């Protein structure tokens, strides 16, 4: 079984449970496009529904991801407007 995070094995049942990243470990994911942000939001949702991440943390992460998506939308619009203005000036 391949896992990005360390796991904990219950001594009684033998069940394997993933442990969250340790404090100070850097979590990396690509958040360059709205598709990337959507994918990460879906991951947070699945982890919250599965009990891997508590709901309060998932809510905070989702709000942060929404902020990232607004910044991406704004910068995309800015680039499109600039391109239109440059084409209009030519």
Secondary structure, 3 states (H helix, E strand, C coil): CCCCCCEEECCCCCCEEECCCCCCCCCCCCCCCHHHHHHHHHHHHHHHHHCCCCHHHHHHHHHHHHHHHHHHHHHHHHHHHHHHHHHHHC
